Amino acid sequence: MRYAVPATAPAPAPAAETAARAALAGFGVLLRALVRPRPGEVRTSAAALRALRARRGDAPALVRTRSGRTVLVLLDPQDLRRFYAEPVSVLAAAPPDKCRGPNPGEPDDSGCSRGDPGAERREVSAEVLATGRPVHPSCGPFLAALAEEARHLTGSAPATGTSTRASTRTAASTRTGPVTLDLARARYAVHRAARRIVLGDAAAADEQLSGWLTQLRAEGRGARGGRVRAARSVHDKARARIEEYASRAGGDTLVGRAARLADPTGTLDPVGQAQHWLLAMDAVPDTLLRTLLLLGAHPAEQDLAVAEAAAEVAAGAERGELPRLRACVRESLRLYPVVPDLIRVTRAETEWRGVRYPAGTSVLVPAAFHQRDPERVPAAHVFVPGRWKNPGADQDIRMAPFSHGGGRCPGDQLGLMATAALCAEVLRGHRVTGTRPVLDPVGPLPATLAPQGIRLTLTRR
């Protein structure tokens, strides 16, 4: 690992440089922007960042990876504030050479400008997803769908018309004994709910559509030759299926709401947006499992969440808010963010702390590190949902489970509503016990929690 120091930075002492090099030996792991990093890699990255900050202070650090890629790493919250505030004309979500168009089946959310049709798409998403509103206008139908599909989480759903392994386990567990909740079961239930929310009840059982979208995502930007042609074929089939559902979707679905919006430019694509929304819901099963696992390890927090879930049944118009459970979900995302690192690329020369960097410089915010930085975050490695009830907690620049500024996820409130509602449905009738892995309710929590390894035991109350 080599690293570059701006010319204006003071030269390090030999001993400090040796220590920094030793800690930075694993720093390349951080730059991979891993969605599911291994525990050792995350710990190495945090140690490398702490060593880097001890050596350089809070100034941005220019780090060169073994592959020769240079990345400007932001270590100070004030620099984070600027990172989130800069427009895409200064900091782009993707390098300019990737702004030629999306791959087949991949939504164009890169922030690239082509007469800025992306601005109209973002406005449509904001309107359809009710950005910034804790309770979605369609919360009634959405909560009903979530409640019905949550029965697959607890093993109480009928198994008619299903054939997957997850639904087979659901059918076998419609009894009074304990139920094991794992990632397969969570994905099955959440995908059914997502298809109903986005496309309508008719799409609930269409696992083939979800399979096509998963295949397209797996292809990513690396598809070549025959794989591109195959991806286009899958994309065409998925789009045709979504169009079919959209043509008869109700006005309370996301695609139905999008279809009702005015489109004076003719650039909007409700079908493409529907595909994007379905893919975005893929993060919910992982977050749901981690949140329930953390509640299982903290009985007092679980009891408070159960009381809120029980009271919410009689809340009437206030249904869907669930502030305590939302705080639990946010805290889960603070500890285990969906995207641990954010990378953007400068489109012009920029200056950071008096040092100029050329256009094309990659700028990295190690979000997972900042959210669990013990030097700046109290109880950084402990599950403390109450921190999210403090005034201004959502604007804390160190915490970015949904990012900040113009790059903030427009569906953050809908995602929180859906995840909290699913947690409430599970907790109303079941206690989460016998969890795996076993978490220490007092000591520091592990650096990562791979959802594939989580097993929850649900026992009827």
C-alpha positions in Angstrom: 0.0 0.0 0.0 1.3 3.4 -1.0 -0.2 6.7 0.0 0.4 10.2 -1.2 0.6 13.3 1.0 -0.3 16.8 -0.4 2.7 19.0 -0.9 1.4 21.4 1.7 1.2 18.8 4.4 4.0 18.5 7.0 6.4 15.6 6.6 5.8 12.9 9.2 8.3 11.7 11.8 9.9 8.4 10.8 8.3 6.5 13.8 4.9 7.9 13.0 5.2 7.1 9.4 6.2 3.5 10.2 3.2 3.1 12.5 0.9 4.6 9.9 2.2 2.3 7.2 1.6 -0.7 9.4 -2.0 0.3 10.1 -2.6 1.3 6.5 -1.6 -2.2 5.2 -5.3 -3.2 5.2 -6.6 0.2 4.0 -7.4 -1.0 0.5 -10.3 -3.0 2.0 -12.1 0.2 2.8 -11.9 1.4 -0.8 -13.8 -1.6 -2.2 -17.1 -0.1 -0.8 -18.2 -3.6 0.3 -21.8 -4.1 1.1 -21.1 -7.2 3.1 -17.6 -6.8 4.5 -16.0 -9.4 6.7 -15.5 -8.5 10.3 -11.7 -8.4 10.2 -11.7 -6.1 7.1 -13.9 -3.5 8.9 -11.8 -3.6 12.0 -8.6 -3.2 9.9 -10.2 -0.2 8.0 -11.2 1.5 11.3 -7.7 1.0 12.7 -6.2 2.4 9.5 -8.4 5.4 9.6 -7.6 6.1 13.3 -3.9 5.8 12.5 -4.3 8.1 9.5 -6.1 10.7 11.6 -3.5 10.4 14.4 -0.8 11.1 11.9 -2.5 13.8 9.7 -5.1 15.3 12.1 -8.5 16.0 10.6 -7.2 17.2 7.2 -8.4 15.2 4.2 -5.9 12.4 3.3 -4.9 11.5 -0.2 -4.4 7.7 -0.2 -3.1 5.7 -3.1 -4.2 2.0 -3.4 -2.0 -0.8 -4.6 -3.9 -0.6 -8.0 -2.8 3.0 -8.3 -6.2 4.5 -7.7 -6.0 7.7 -5.6 -8.8 8.6 -3.2 -9.2 11.6 -1.0 -10.5 10.4 2.4 -12.6 12.8 4.5 -11.9 12.5 8.3 -13.5 15.7 9.7 -17.3 16.3 10.2 -16.9 19.8 8.7 -15.6 18.2 5.4 -18.5 15.8 5.5 -20.9 18.7 5.6 -19.4 20.1 2.4 -19.4 16.7 0.8 -23.2 16.3 1.3 -23.9 19.9 0.3 -22.0 20.0 -3.0 -24.2 19.7 -6.1 -23.6 17.0 -8.7 -22.0 19.6 -10.9 -19.1 19.6 -8.4 -19.3 16.1 -6.9 -20.8 13.4 -9.1 -22.0 10.0 -7.9 -20.2 8.4 -10.9 -17.2 9.3 -13.0 -18.2 11.3 -16.2 -17.2 8.4 -18.5 -19.9 6.4 -16.9 -22.6 8.9 -17.8 -23.3 7.5 -21.2 -26.4 5.6 -20.1 -27.4 2.8 -17.8 -26.9 -0.8 -18.3 -29.9 -2.8 -19.4 -32.3 -2.9 -16.6 -30.4 -0.6 -14.4 -32.0 2.7 -13.4 -30.1 5.8 -14.3 -29.6 7.3 -10.9 -26.0 8.4 -11.4 -26.8 12.1 -11.2 -25.3 12.6 -14.7 -26.7 15.5 -16.7 -28.3 15.2 -20.1 -30.4 18.3 -20.1 -31.0 17.1 -16.6 -33.9 14.7 -17.1 -32.7 13.2 -13.8 -34.0 16.2 -12.0 -37.6 15.4 -13.2 -37.1 11.8 -12.1 -36.0 12.9 -8.7 -39.0 15.2 -8.4 -41.3 12.3 -9.4 -39.7 10.0 -6.8 -40.0 12.6 -4.1 -43.7 13.1 -4.9 -44.5 9.4 -5.2 -42.5 8.4 -2.2 -43.8 11.3 -0.1 -40.2 12.4 0.8 -39.9 13.9 4.2 -43.3 12.8 5.4 -43.1 10.2 8.2 -46.4 8.6 7.2 -47.1 8.0 3.5 -50.4 9.1 2.1 -51.1 5.5 1.1 -50.1 4.2 4.5 -53.5 2.4 5.0 -53.1 0.0 2.1 -49.4 -0.3 2.6 -49.7 -1.2 6.3 -52.5 -3.7 5.4 -50.2 -5.4 2.9 -47.3 -5.4 5.3 -49.4 -6.9 8.1 -50.6 -9.7 5.8 -47.2 -10.5 4.5 -45.7 -10.4 8.0 -47.6 -13.7 8.6 -44.9 -15.3 6.5 -42.3 -14.1 9.0 -44.1 -15.7 11.9 -45.2 -18.9 10.2 -48.9 -18.1 10.4 -49.6 -17.5 6.8 -51.6 -20.0 4.6 -49.4 -21.7 2.1 -51.8 -22.0 -0.8 -50.4 -21.1 -4.2 -46.8 -21.0 -3.2 -44.0 -23.4 -4.1 -40.7 -21.9 -2.8 -38.6 -23.4 -0.1 -39.4 -20.4 2.2 -43.1 -20.9 1.7 -42.8 -24.6 2.3 -41.1 -23.9 5.7 -43.9 -21.4 6.4 -46.6 -24.0 5.8 -44.8 -26.5 8.0 -44.5 -24.0 10.9 -48.2 -22.9 11.2 -48.3 -24.3 14.7 -47.9 -23.0 18.2 -44.3 -23.9 18.7 -41.2 -21.6 18.1 -40.6 -20.4 14.6 -37.1 -19.8 13.2 -36.8 -16.5 11.2 -33.9 -16.3 8.8 -32.9 -14.4 5.7 -34.8 -16.6 3.2 -38.0 -16.2 5.1 -37.5 -12.5 5.5 -36.8 -12.0 1.8 -39.8 -14.0 0.8 -42.2 -11.9 3.0 -40.6 -8.5 2.1 -40.5 -9.2 -1.6 -44.2 -10.1 -1.6 -45.0 -6.9 0.3 -42.8 -4.8 -1.9 -44.5 -6.0 -5.1 -47.9 -5.2 -3.6 -46.8 -1.7 -2.5 -45.2 -0.9 -5.9 -47.3 -2.7 -8.4 -50.5 -3.9 -6.6 -51.9 -7.1 -5.0 -51.8 -8.9 -8.4 -48.0 -9.0 -8.3 -47.8 -10.5 -4.8 -46.9 -14.0 -5.9 -44.7 -13.1 -8.9 -41.4 -14.4 -7.6 -40.2 -14.7 -11.2 -40.2 -10.9 -11.6 -38.1 -10.5 -8.4 -35.7 -13.2 -9.8 -35.3 -11.3 -13.0 -34.5 -8.0 -11.2 -32.0 -9.8 -8.9 -30.4 -11.3 -12.0 -30.1 -7.8 -13.6 -28.5 -6.4 -10.4 -26.0 -9.3 -10.2 -24.9 -8.6 -13.7 -24.0 -5.1 -12.7 -21.8 -2.9 -14.9 -19.4 -5.7 -15.7 -21.5 -7.5 -18.3 -19.9 -8.0 -21.6 -20.7 -9.6 -24.9 -23.3 -12.4 -24.6 -24.0 -11.4 -21.0 -25.1 -8.0 -22.2 -27.5 -9.6 -24.7 -28.8 -12.0 -22.0 -29.3 -9.0 -19.6 -31.2 -7.1 -22.3 -33.5 -10.1 -22.8 -34.2 -10.3 -19.0 -34.6 -6.6 -18.8 -37.2 -6.7 -21.6 -39.2 -9.5 -19.9 -39.1 -7.7 -16.6 -40.2 -4.4 -18.2 -43.1 -6.1 -20.0 -44.2 -7.7 -16.8 -44.1 -4.5 -14.9 -46.0 -2.7 -17.7 -48.7 -5.3 -17.4 -49.1 -4.8 -13.7 -48.9 -1.0 -14.0 -51.7 -0.9 -16.6 -54.1 -2.2 -13.9 -52.5 -0.9 -10.7 -54.6 1.0 -8.2 -54.0 4.6 -7.4 -52.6 3.8 -4.0 -49.7 1.9 -5.4 -46.4 3.6 -6.1 -46.6 3.0 -9.8 -50.2 4.2 -9.8 -49.3 7.4 -8.1 -46.4 8.0 -10.6 -48.7 7.4 -13.5 -51.1 10.2 -12.3 -48.3 12.8 -12.3 -48.0 15.4 -15.1 -45.1 14.8 -17.5 -44.7 17.9 -19.6 -41.3 16.9 -20.9 -42.2 13.3 -21.8 -39.0 12.1 -20.1 -40.6 10.3 -17.1 -40.7 6.5 -17.0 -43.0 5.1 -14.3 -42.2 1.6 -15.3 -38.4 2.2 -14.9 -39.0 3.9 -11.6 -41.1 0.9 -10.4 -38.2 -1.3 -11.2 -35.9 0.9 -9.2 -38.2 1.0 -6.2 -38.5 -2.8 -6.2 -34.7 -3.1 -6.1 -34.4 -0.5 -3.4 -36.6 -2.6 -1.1 -33.9 -5.3 -1.2 -32.3 -3.6 1.8 -35.3 -4.1 4.0 -34.9 -7.9 4.9 -31.3 -7.4 6.1 -32.2 -4.4 8.2 -35.3 -6.1 9.6 -33.3 -9.1 10.8 -30.5 -7.0 12.3 -33.1 -4.8 14.2 -34.9 -7.8 15.6 -31.6 -9.5 16.5 -30.6 -6.3 18.4 -34.0 -6.2 20.2 -33.6 -9.8 21.1 -30.3 -9.1 22.8 -31.8 -6.1 24.7 -35.0 -7.3 26.5 -35.7 -3.9 28.0 -35.7 -2.2 24.6 -37.8 -5.1 23.2 -40.4 -4.6 25.9 -40.7 -0.9 25.1 -41.1 -1.7 21.4 -43.8 -4.3 22.2 -45.7 -1.7 24.2 -45.6 0.7 21.3 -46.6 -1.9 18.8 -49.6 -2.9 21.0 -50.7 0.8 21.5 -50.3 1.5 17.8 -53.2 -0.9 16.9 -55.6 1.6 18.5 -53.9 4.7 17.2 -56.3 5.2 14.3 -55.1 8.1 12.1 -51.7 8.1 13.8 -50.9 4.5 12.6 -47.6 4.1 10.9 -45.5 6.5 13.0 -44.0 4.1 15.6 -41.3 6.5 16.7 -39.6 4.1 19.1 -39.3 1.3 16.6 -38.2 3.7 13.9 -35.4 4.8 16.3 -34.4 1.1 16.7 -34.3 0.8 12.9 -32.1 3.9 12.6 -29.8 2.7 15.3 -29.5 -0.6 13.5 -28.5 1.3 10.3 -26.1 3.4 12.2 -24.3 0.3 13.5 -24.6 -1.7 10.2 -25.2 0.7 7.3 -26.4 -0.6 4.0 -23.7 1.4 2.2 -20.6 1.7 4.5 -18.6 4.0 2.2 -19.7 6.8 -0.1 -17.5 7.7 -3.1 -18.0 10.6 -5.4 -15.9 12.1 -8.2 -15.0 15.8 -8.7 -16.0 17.2 -12.1 -13.7 20.2 -11.7 -10.7 21.3 -9.8 -11.6 21.6 -6.1 -9.8 22.8 -3.0 -9.9 21.1 0.4 -8.2 22.7 3.4 -6.1 24.9 1.1 -4.9 22.0 -1.1 -6.1 21.9 -4.8 -7.1 18.6 -6.4 -7.7 18.0 -10.1 -11.0 17.1 -11.7 -11.6 13.4 -11.6 -10.4 13.0 -8.0 -12.4 10.3 -6.1 -13.6 11.6 -2.7 -14.5 9.0 -0.1 -16.6 9.3 3.1 -16.1 6.3 5.3 -19.7 6.5 6.7 -19.5 3.3 8.8 -16.3 4.6 10.5 -17.8 8.0 11.3 -21.0 6.5 12.6 -19.1 4.3 15.0 -16.2 6.7 15.8 -15.7 6.4 19.6 -13.8 9.7 19.6 -16.9 11.6 18.5 -19.9 9.4 19.0 -21.0 8.5 22.6 -21.5 4.8 23.1 -20.4 4.3 19.5 -20.4 0.5 19.6 -23.5 0.0 21.7 -27.2 -0.2 20.7 -28.8 3.0 22.0 -32.0 3.8 20.1 -32.7 6.7 22.3 -30.1 8.8 20.6 -32.4 9.2 17.6 -35.1 10.8 19.8 -32.8 13.8 20.5 -33.8 17.0 18.7 -31.6 17.4 15.5 -30.4 13.8 15.6 -31.6 13.3 12.0 -29.4 16.3 10.9 -26.3 15.1 12.7 -23.7 15.1 9.9 -21.8 12.2 11.4 -24.8 9.9 11.1 -25.8 9.1 7.5 -27.9 6.0 7.3 -29.8 7.6 4.5 -27.1 10.2 3.5 -27.7 14.0 3.5 -28.4 16.8 1.2 -29.3 16.3 -2.4 -28.1 12.7 -2.3 -30.4 11.7 0.6 -32.5 8.7 -0.1 -35.9 10.0 -1.2 -37.6 6.8 0.2 -36.1 7.0 3.7 -39.4 7.6 5.5 -41.2 4.9 3.5 -38.4 2.4 4.2 -38.5 3.3 7.9 -42.3 3.0 8.0 -42.2 -0.5 6.3 -39.4 -1.9 8.4 -40.8 -0.6 11.7 -44.3 -1.9 10.7 -42.9 -5.4 10.0 -41.0 -5.3 13.4 -44.2 -4.4 15.1 -46.2 -7.2 13.4 -43.6 -9.7 14.7 -43.4 -8.3 18.2 -47.1 -8.1 18.8 -47.5 -11.8 19.0 -44.0 -13.1 19.6 -40.9 -12.6 21.7 -37.6 -12.7 20.0 -35.3 -15.1 21.9 -32.6 -17.7 21.2 -30.9 -15.6 18.6 -27.8 -16.4 16.6 -25.3 -14.9 16.7 -25.4 -14.3 20.4 -24.8 -10.6 21.1 -23.4 -9.0 24.3 -26.0 -6.6 25.5 -23.4 -4.6 27.5 -20.1 -4.8 25.7 -19.2 -3.6 22.2 -21.2 -5.0 19.4 -19.5 -6.8 16.5 -18.2 -4.8 13.5 -20.5 -6.6 11.1 -23.6 -8.8 11.2 -24.0 -10.8 8.0 -27.7 -11.3 7.5 -27.1 -14.8 6.1 -25.9 -16.0 9.5 -28.7 -14.5 11.6 -31.3 -16.9 13.1 -34.1 -15.6 15.3 -36.4 -17.8 17.4 -39.9 -16.4 17.7 -41.9 -17.7 20.6 -45.6 -16.9 21.1 -46.4 -14.5 23.9 
